[in-house]
Amino acid sequence: MIAQEVKMESNNFSRVNPQLFSLWVGMASIVMLFGAMTSAYIVKKGAGNWLEFSVPSVFYISTAVIVLSSVTMHAARNAFRRSQEGAYKFLILATFILGLAFLVLQYQGWSQLYGNGVDLKTNVAGSFFYLITWFHAAHILGGIGALLASVINAYSLKFKVTDHRKNRVEMLTHYWHFVDVLWVYLLIFLIYIK
Amino acid sequence: MIQTESKYQADVLIEEQGFDDHFHDHHHGDKYQTGFIGHYVFSMDHKVIARQFLITGMIWAIIGAAMSVIFRLQLGFPEENLLWIKPLLGKWIEVTDGVGKLSPEFYYALVTMHGTILVFFVLTAGLSGTFSNLLIPLQIGARDMASPFLNMLSYWFFFLAGIIMFYSLFLNTGPFSGGWTAYPPLSALPQASTGSASGMTLWLVSLTLFVVSVLLGGINYITTVLNLRTKGMSLFRMPLTIWAFFVTAILGLLSFPVLASGFFMLIFDRSLGTSFYLSDIFIGGQALDRVGGSPILYQHLFWFLGHPEVYIIILPAMGIVSEVLAVHSRKPIFGYRAMVFSILAIGFLSFIVWAHHMFMSGVNPFISNFFVFFTLIIAIPSAVKVFNWITTLYGGNIRLNTAMLFAIGFISMFISGGLTGIFLGNSSIDIQMHDTYFVVAHFHIVMGVAAFFGMFAGIYHWYPKMYGRFMNETIGKVHFWGTMLCAYLIFWPMHYIGMAGVPRRYYSFDTFDAFKQFSDMNKFITVAAIVAFFVQLLFVLNFFYSIWKGKKMTKQNPYDATTLEWTTPIEPIHGNWPGKIPSVHRWAYDYNKDQREYVPQYIPLEEGEVGDH
């Protein structure tokens, strides 16, 4: 039905790969999405009727996990560029598993918070907390989807370092670092502005 | 040197001077998307996608305009029997004693849908979607968009958004009816009005999909402009159209996600029982137990998109007008760099003026001062642009074709509508003017009619590039004069009604002694609106007639223009240029330079010639 997509190669007068650049532009719009949510949070908090509560302790563990996964992701990227097949396969799988572990821990965190009596509806502070962390988890889920594709490719395709694949690994690495940094920002925000 | 154009001169020069990107070496050649579905439906060619956006936008424009005619009938002739539209509107025409009347609920739904459709589907997708897609690759010398696949998705998300919105028109409870801005609590509580039930749910789903479409398109436009320009096409050699589309895409990319987050919170309020926007609400004397939120919060999030949105609508029109004026005045655009910096300044300022839509919402008057200040500053880059357009016309060798007429009409509309903006930008005058027909007149002239004029100028001008034929000039001129006249006849009187304090969105003024006296003026406006609607149908006829029967384009560069889109073959091909892509040696506005009538961008500088501007 749909013929093959024409691959748009960058002209040799531009330095960045257009697909990687598109990803960065897309990440700018994600920054605006969370920027809007966190500024709405600040505005609403200033208007009063705000429940103060602490970030569930499980979130500190999940933060350690997601930071660690960023490290393994970066190592996987380096291994791929150096054509180290074994290291790459192991590291990309590790990143994928750590990503899943992050989501499981987030779920634990939400349950802990709910157990402490902070639910979605009662106070807007709680609504904001769940809204922001859920939407972050959704963006992690997108990254996990891409990681899953990479894991399947890594274990099913013949290992070959091509420009095309290098670019894909590069894009995945950038996105994964992005959602990691985004989480660290959100956590610090939620700890200090409550 | 290039006084008379030989048919193949451009091609020969591009083969000699152009840049070889080896596009055709590893290409599927003639087999690329040759089937009907691949070529016309799920196309990934930017020129086809542009036309898909245009025609879909036109269909929505007809629907949206027809809605305005129906609610204008109610405003102009409230006593009239509307039984004759019952076959179309069904139960929304309420019949008592054989006299049909438009139901008030549906009146509000029509007003809401008219706004939503025109702002988002026609003037955002139909305008920016069409011309960014058509012109960005052609004018910067690219084979296609950076990602043709995302580009295709962008159209289909828009299409899906349209289908869902269209479906909502036929709901038993009607489409959403709380105004196109969808303020809570009307939008947050399904029990608030009939339209707030399923109609609002579909409205939200539709517009969320629309945001996805805008983001996918915007990512592509920005990446393409920054990464795929041909050799020699520096940023300051780009035509102003490209600058306008580029800044428009940035505005969309930064502001639509904010709207999306506002929508997500609204969805939470509607479906999950949160209270982001709800507080102290009484329904039928009973206090609602959902408290602690703030409806003003939604207004902030909405207008943080909403204000850049009006520039998302008007900037592409400005870019198109700049290009059309220069080509048909046979003069370089006056103050090119000033034009670019005005676009950038308008883009920047558009993000810090949103609360001027909220002066009367109870925001702190001190904060209002800040927004008044920046709102009035926007007058400066806008005035710079108007001055430069008029100066471009001055002393030009003007061709008064339809495209040019609409471009000049745009300037007229932009001045008239812009001036009333200075009134409304002042928070103290806004106390009297807010939510009156003065506001309606202001924004319809400055971003409705003006943006349409820019769009029409673009359609008439680039029609040969889209369909290989010209539109009929005689019908075009009737279309222009009819539209120009009717636009002023509709909106000029509205200023007076508004100054007298007549509020917008009211179903009927019969019971208000202060507003009854304007019934003749309302009749007059309605008649003008009906005439305007039929004049637009002339355009639609002309458009479709000309696709098959219009005068054929026989020259590659029929307007003797300088930009690269006129170096592509008359029969459009995939990849735009048959061989190499042209390389660029000068800016886009070398008209009447050194005794040469025009010098296209791909012509190298002669010895001793000073390039650019």
Chai-1 contact restraints between the chains, C-beta under 6 A:
chainA,res_idxA,chainB,res_idxB,connection_type,confidence,min_distance_angstrom,max_distance_angstrom,comment,restraint_id
A,M1,B,I37,contact,1.0,0.0,6.0,A-B,restraint_1
A,I2,B,F42,contact,1.0,0.0,6.0,A-B,restraint_2
A,A3,B,Y32,contact,1.0,0.0,6.0,A-B,restraint_3
A,A3,B,Q33,contact,1.0,0.0,6.0,A-B,restraint_4
A,A3,B,G38,contact,1.0,0.0,6.0,A-B,restraint_5
A,E5,B,P148,contact,1.0,0.0,6.0,A-B,restraint_6
A,E5,B,F149,contact,1.0,0.0,6.0,A-B,restraint_7
A,V6,B,P148,contact,1.0,0.0,6.0,A-B,restraint_8
A,M8,B,A146,contact,1.0,0.0,6.0,A-B,restraint_9
A,S10,B,N227,contact,1.0,0.0,6.0,A-B,restraint_10
A,F13,B,K231,contact,1.0,0.0,6.0,A-B,restraint_11
A,S14,B,N227,contact,1.0,0.0,6.0,A-B,restraint_12
A,P18,B,A146,contact,1.0,0.0,6.0,A-B,restraint_13
A,P18,B,T223,contact,1.0,0.0,6.0,A-B,restraint_14
A,P18,B,N227,contact,1.0,0.0,6.0,A-B,restraint_15
A,F21,B,T223,contact,1.0,0.0,6.0,A-B,restraint_16
A,F21,B,N227,contact,1.0,0.0,6.0,A-B,restraint_17
A,S22,B,I219,contact,1.0,0.0,6.0,A-B,restraint_18
A,S22,B,T223,contact,1.0,0.0,6.0,A-B,restraint_19
A,V25,B,I219,contact,1.0,0.0,6.0,A-B,restraint_20
A,V25,B,I222,contact,1.0,0.0,6.0,A-B,restraint_21
A,G26,B,I219,contact,1.0,0.0,6.0,A-B,restraint_22
A,S29,B,L215,contact,1.0,0.0,6.0,A-B,restraint_23
A,S29,B,L253,contact,1.0,0.0,6.0,A-B,restraint_24
A,S29,B,P257,contact,1.0,0.0,6.0,A-B,restraint_25
A,M32,B,L254,contact,1.0,0.0,6.0,A-B,restraint_26
A,M32,B,P257,contact,1.0,0.0,6.0,A-B,restraint_27
A,M32,B,V258,contact,1.0,0.0,6.0,A-B,restraint_28
A,L33,B,P257,contact,1.0,0.0,6.0,A-B,restraint_29
A,L33,B,S261,contact,1.0,0.0,6.0,A-B,restraint_30
A,A36,B,V258,contact,1.0,0.0,6.0,A-B,restraint_31
A,A36,B,S261,contact,1.0,0.0,6.0,A-B,restraint_32
A,M37,B,S261,contact,1.0,0.0,6.0,A-B,restraint_33
A,A40,B,L297,contact,1.0,0.0,6.0,A-B,restraint_34
A,K44,B,L297,contact,1.0,0.0,6.0,A-B,restraint_35
A,A47,B,S294,contact,1.0,0.0,6.0,A-B,restraint_36
A,N49,B,G292,contact,1.0,0.0,6.0,A-B,restraint_37
A,K121,B,G273,contact,1.0,0.0,6.0,A-B,restraint_38
A,K121,B,T274,contact,1.0,0.0,6.0,A-B,restraint_39
A,V124,B,G292,contact,1.0,0.0,6.0,A-B,restraint_40
A,V124,B,G293,contact,1.0,0.0,6.0,A-B,restraint_41
A,S127,B,T274,contact,1.0,0.0,6.0,A-B,restraint_42
